[in-house]
Amino acid sequence: KSGAGIGYEFSTLRPRGAYVSGAGAHTSGPLSFMDIFDKMCFTISSAGGRRGAQMATFDVGHPDVFEFIEAKREDGRLRQFNLSLLITDEFMQAVVNDKEWRTRNVKDGEVCETMRARDLMGRIAEATHFCGDPGMQFDTTINDWHTCPNSGRINASNPCSEYMHLDNSACNLSSLNLMKFQATDGKFDVD
């Protein structure tokens, strides 16, 4: 309503085509939910004022990682989102050492696909060069520096990533004109 930013982490959802026991159906995957959120944000913004900003984060080890990487290359898709991959130290080390990388099922952790980490990084770089997304959030570092780790992990951020905290917490930012705190002698008035 007031043009705020919000972050969502979509990689806890099972990949497209995963079988749903009991229902006898297959999942539509995380990107289908992102499409709904994207349309919702566009609809709200079309009513007038400044649109809200959305960030979608996604685990680099999720089976639908390629669909996420390529999402904004599709004309007209996910225009109300910033996209960022949650990048672990493990993935970066695999890129540096030219090792294999595995995507894993959300539900049971079983390996879905094996690839060269550098090939995946190349796809990320190509998509980012094309449209600016996906960005990279260094998930291991973010959680290593977490100021309240006993309260849970950080899974997402607001779109500019200046606010990192727990799920369902508010991004209440304000601004100050720091020049008003400069004394006549040029020193900063800390008090």
ABEGO torsion letter per residue (X at the ends): XAGBBBBBBAAABBBBGBBBBGAGBBBAEAAAAAAAAAAAAAAAAAAGBBBBBBBBBBBAABAAAAAAAAAAABBGBGAABBBBBBBBAAAAAAAAAGBBBBBBBAAAGBBABBBBAAAAAAAAAAAAAAAGOBBBBBAAAAAAABABAAAEBBABBBAAGABBBBBGBBBBBBBBBAAAABBAAGBBBAX
